[in-house]
Structures are given as structure tokens and as C-alpha cells.
Amino acid sequence: SMPKRLFDILFAGSGLLLLSPAFLVLALLVKLANRGPILFRQQRVGQGGKLFWILKFRSMVVDAERLGLSVTKDGDPRITRLGRLLRKTKLDELPQLWNVWRGEMSFVGPRPEVPRYVAKYSEQQKRVLQLKPGITDLATLEFRNEEELLLAAPDTEQFYLDHCVPRKIELNLAYAERANLWEDTRIILRTLGLLRTFRG
């Protein structure tokens, strides 16, 4: 909707401007901690099935995708020491403000998946692709400790596909039925830890 897009443009633009000093510090830390690119770029499936490059501060070793799965579990050796901190605080997600400003993502919407996982969606699950992907959503809140959850799984990737993905899609389709800026604001505040009383 137009109000949601205006909300995204205003706050993503403000965030990029106001947080630029933090971006510089984080970029320097990433570069010093582990030689290689500062940003991690990965192709994800966006609204309408359109592919785009999601941006993150790199939290894993160079060429991590070639060394293991697309999902990570707690204690994954590919994650750098600084990367663990970035992931815990969600600071690695900050560059996605650029994705939001460009219109590829929204602040609130289903987290975009890699193409090979989306290829396994049922026709019913593909309905989630009608929504613009986001930085956070109800699934992000429910699966805050996803890496710990995956650690206990005998087959990490299969558990993710069989149990995590269906539940995430279910939550996002339910969100879509009542989506509005007030709902988005509550999800953002919960993500930031500023609102803990709301459940839904």
C-alpha cells in the first residue's frame, strides 16, 4: 500500500542517514576481524517471485555458502567471533535498510528465502510470495532462537524445511489478513525489545 511504502521510504532513508557513523564503524570492524568483503550479498526470492540481492554485514568466513548449508545452527564454525555478536544483536541486518529504501523489501514482511528452498513450496505456500519480504515479521519473533533449535535437529536442513518453513509461512499469511501500519509498528517495537506485552 502507499502508506506502507511511504513509511518505508521515510524511515529507511532516515535510518541510513542517522546510522551512517555506525555503518562505518561496523564496516571497519568486519574488515579488521576477518579479511574479505564487508557485505554479504545473497540472492533471495522477493515479491512475485522476483529475485533480488539481500545485503548483510558479513558474519561468516569468506565463501561460507560453499562450505555448508544455507541455514545455520548454533555453534556453526563458519560464523566469525564478531559475526556471533552481530547476529545476536541483529546488527548484521542493518544494510537491509538499503533494500527497503530501494523497494525490494519492507520493514515488516516475510523473511525472504533462497531460491532452492522456495522451489520446494507447495502451491498453498507460494501465496506468501504475494507479500513484499521484510526485515522482521512475526516468524522472526517466534524463531528468535532458531539457531539453537536447529542445533538439536538430526538433519538441520530437513528439519528447517519440514518444521520451520511451514510455520513461518502460516504466521505470515495470518499477518497479511490484518496487516496495517499499527500492526507493523508493534512488530518493529517487539523486534527491538521495546514492546513485550503483545502476543499474536
CORLINRA-V739937 format. One record per residue. SS is DSSP state (2 for helix, 1 for strand, 0 for the rest). OMEGA is omega in degrees with one decimal (none if undefined). D_FIRST is the distance of its C-alpha to the first C-alpha in whole Angstrom. Layout:
<<SS & OMEGA & D_FIRST> <SS & OMEGA & D_FIRST>>
This chain:
<<0 & -179.4 & 0> <2 & 178.1 & 4> <2 & 179.9 & 6> <2 & 179.9 & 5> <2 & 178.2 & 6> <2 & 176.6 & 9> <2 & -179.0 & 10> <2 & -178.8 & 11> <2 & -177.3 & 12> <2 & -173.7 & 14> <2 & 175.6 & 16> <2 & 178.1 & 16> <2 & 178.8 & 18> <2 & -180.0 & 20> <2 & 179.7 & 21> <2 & -179.0 & 22> <2 & -174.6 & 24> <2 & -176.5 & 26> <0 & -177.7 & 26> <2 & 176.2 & 28> <2 & 178.9 & 32> <2 & 177.8 & 31> <2 & -178.7 & 29> <2 & 179.3 & 33> <2 & -179.0 & 35> <2 & 178.9 & 33> <2 & 179.0 & 33> <2 & -179.6 & 37> <2 & 179.4 & 38> <2 & -178.4 & 36> <2 & -178.7 & 38> <2 & -175.6 & 41> <2 & -175.7 & 41> <0 & -176.4 & 41> <0 & -178.3 & 42> <0 & -178.9 & 39> <0 & 177.2 & 35> <0 & -178.0 & 33> <1 & 172.6 & 30> <1 & 178.5 & 29> <1 & 179.3 & 27> <1 & -179.9 & 27> <1 & 177.7 & 25> <1 & -180.0 & 22> <1 & -178.0 & 20> <0 & -177.9 & 16> <2 & 179.4 & 13> <2 & 180.0 & 15> <2 & -179.5 & 18> <0 & -179.8 & 18> <1 & 174.9 & 21> <1 & -179.9 & 20> <1 & 176.6 & 23> <1 & -177.6 & 22> <1 & 174.1 & 24> <1 & 167.0 & 26> <1 & -175.1 & 29> <0 & -179.3 & 32> <0 & -178.1 & 33> <1 & 179.9 & 35> <0 & 178.6 & 38> <0 & 179.4 & 38> <0 & -178.9 & 38> <2 & -178.1 & 37> <2 & 179.9 & 35> <2 & -174.9 & 38> <2 & -178.1 & 40> <0 & -175.0 & 38> <0 & 175.9 & 35> <0 & 175.6 & 31> <0 & -179.2 & 31> <0 & 175.3 & 33> <0 & -177.7 & 36> <0 & 179.1 & 37> <0 & 179.2 & 40> <0 & -176.4 & 39> <0 & 179.1 & 41> <0 & -178.1 & 39> <1 & 179.8 & 37> <0 & 179.2 & 39> <2 & 177.0 & 40> <2 & -179.5 & 38> <2 & 178.6 & 35> <2 & 178.6 & 36> <2 & 179.8 & 35> <2 & -179.0 & 32> <2 & -178.8 & 30> <2 & -178.4 & 32> <2 & -178.2 & 30> <0 & 179.3 & 27> <2 & 178.6 & 28> <2 & -177.7 & 28> <2 & -174.1 & 24> <0 & -179.9 & 23> <0 & 178.1 & 23> <2 & 171.2 & 20> <2 & 177.2 & 18> <2 & 175.8 & 19> <2 & 179.1 & 17> <2 & -178.5 & 14> <2 & 179.6 & 15> <2 & 179.6 & 15> <0 & 178.6 & 12> <0 & -179.9 & 14> <0 & 174.1 & 13> <1 & 175.5 & 11> <1 & -179.3 & 13> <1 & 179.8 & 13> <0 & -178.9 & 13> <0 & 176.8 & 16> <0 & -176.7 & 18> <0 & -178.5 & 19> <0 & 175.7 & 22> <0 & -175.5 & 25> <2 & -174.9 & 26> <2 & 173.6 & 29> <2 & 178.9 & 27> <2 & 179.3 & 24> <0 & -179.4 & 27> <0 & -179.6 & 29> <0 & 170.5 & 26> <0 & 178.6 & 26> <0 & 178.6 & 25> <0 & -178.1 & 23> <2 & -179.6 & 22> <2 & 176.7 & 20> <2 & -178.3 & 18> <2 & 180.0 & 16> <2 & 175.2 & 16> <2 & -177.5 & 13> <0 & 174.9 & 11> <0 & -179.8 & 10> <0 & -176.0 & 14> <1 & 176.8 & 14> <1 & -180.0 & 17> <1 & 179.0 & 18> <0 & 179.4 & 17> <2 & 179.1 & 19> <2 & 177.2 & 21> <2 & -179.7 & 22> <2 & -178.8 & 24> <2 & -177.2 & 26> <0 & 178.9 & 27> <0 & -176.6 & 28> <0 & -176.1 & 31> <2 & -177.0 & 31> <2 & 176.3 & 33> <2 & 178.7 & 36> <2 & -178.7 & 35> <2 & -179.0 & 35> <2 & -176.9 & 39> <0 & -176.4 & 40> <0 & 178.6 & 39> <0 & 176.8 & 42> <0 & -171.9 & 40> <2 & -175.0 & 37> <2 & -178.7 & 35> <2 & 177.3 & 35> <2 & 179.0 & 35> <2 & -177.8 & 31> <2 & -175.3 & 30> <2 & -172.8 & 32> <2 & -176.5 & 31> <2 & -176.3 & 28> <2 & -179.5 & 26> <2 & -179.9 & 26> <2 & 178.5 & 25> <2 & -180.0 & 22> <2 & 177.6 & 21> <2 & 179.8 & 22> <2 & -177.6 & 20> <2 & 177.0 & 17> <2 & 175.8 & 16> <2 & 177.5 & 17> <2 & -175.9 & 15> <2 & -177.5 & 12> <2 & -178.7 & 14> <2 & -175.7 & 13> <0 & 172.5 & 10> <0 & -175.7 & 9> <2 & 178.8 & 10> <2 & 177.4 & 14> <2 & 178.7 & 14> <2 & -179.2 & 13> <2 & 179.6 & 15> <2 & 179.2 & 18> <2 & 178.3 & 18> <2 & -179.9 & 18> <2 & 177.0 & 21> <2 & 179.4 & 22> <2 & -179.5 & 22> <0 & 179.7 & 24> <0 & -177.4 & 26> <0 & 179.4 & 26> <0 & -174.3 & 25> <0 & -173.7 & 27> <0 & -177.0 & 28> <0 & 174.3 & 24> <0 & 178.0 & 25> <0 & none & 22>>
